[in-house]
């Protein structure tokens, strides 16, 4: 049975923090990227395999809601799951937690593009099926 989200653990290194020892806000988008990579693996492919098929998934927009700070040496759980998928777009939702406490949540919106032209293209049936069969979690 497929889990509702892909997750990874990540211990916050000192390099991710600001002078106050709090994770710098921009690093959450890097955490979202880590979650997307794990999500793709859970779907049975990687960015490299998507690119080998002639497609790319550039980010069109990104959004993060910050709830509580993560700090140096915190052990985070970073989750990613497929949100809405349309003909040429897919939303990947993400959450960052510490000991079950939601620290940040948000999403990235991606277009599927043909790498030869960099123009948006419809998801081919095999990719659409992979993204559509991955269930969304009932709650974060």
N, C-alpha and C positions, 0 to 999 in steps of 0.2 A: 504494500500500500504506500502511495506517495505521501510524503509529509506536506502540510499546507504551505510551507515556506522553506527556503534554504537558509541555513544559519552557519555562522562561524564564530569562534571565540577569538578575541583580540585583546592583548594586554597593552595598555596605553604606554608608549615609551616617552621619555622626557622630551624628545624632539617634537612630539605632537602638541606640546603645551606652550602656553604663554608664560610671562613672567610670574603670574599668580599661581602657576601649576594647574591651570584649567585648560582643557583641550581647546585649541584655537578653532573658532567657528568654521573656517573653511575646510578643516580636516574631515568634517562630517560628510562632505561630498566624496572624499576619498574612501571613507568607510562605506558609503553607498556603492561605490564602484566595486569594492571587495565583495559586497553582497550580490551584486549583479553577476560577477564572475562565478560565484558559487551557485547562484540560481541557474545560470546557463549549464553548468556542469550537471546539476540535478535534473535538467531537462534532457541531458544526453549529448550536449555539444558545447563547444567553446567558441569564444570570439574568433580564434584562429580558423576553426572549421567553418564558421559562417562566412568569413572572408575568403576562404578557399572556394566556397560556392559562388563567390562573386558579389557578396552583399556586405554592407556595413550598417551599423546601428548608431549613428551620431546622436548626441544629446540635443534636443530642441529646446528644452527648458528643464529647470531644476527648482525644487522647492524644499525648504527645511523649516520645520517648527521646532524650536528649542524649548524643552520643558525643564531640564535640570542639568547642571554641569557635570561632565565627566572629568576626572582628574588623573594626574600621573599615577601609574601603576594599577589603575582600575582594570578589572577583567570585564570586558564588554561582550555582550552577545549582539551580533549584528545580523539582522534578518532581512531577507528580500523575497518578494513574491510578485507574481504577475498581477497587475491591475487590469485595466481595460485594454483590449486590443481591437484596433480598427483595421481597415484595409491596408494602410501603409504605416500605421503608428502602433506603438505599444508603450504602456505606462508600467514602470517598475516601482513598486512601493517598498519602502525601507523603514526599519525601526532600529534604534540603538537602545539597548537596555543594560542595566547593571543590577544584578541580583533581582531581576524581575521588574525593576522600576524603569519606566519609560523615560529616557533622557532626551531623545529626539526622534522625530518621525518626518517622513516626507516622501518625495518621489522624484523620479527623472522620467521625462517623456522623450521617446526615441522615434525616429523615422527609419524605416528600412529603405536603404538606398542601393542602387546598382553602382558598384564600385567603378565601373568603366565610365559612367556618365555623371555620377554623384547626384542623380535625380531620384526622387522617391519612387518606389515601386511597390506593387502589392505583394503581400506575403505569399510565397508559393505554398501550395497545399501542405507539403511536409513540414515547413516551419510553422505555419498557422496551427496545424494540429498539435505540435509540441507546446506552443505557448497556450493554446486553448485548453489543453487537458490538465494543465497544472492548476490545482484549485487554489483559490484565495483563502486566507485564514478567516475564521469567523470574527476574531478580534486579535489585536496585537498582544 
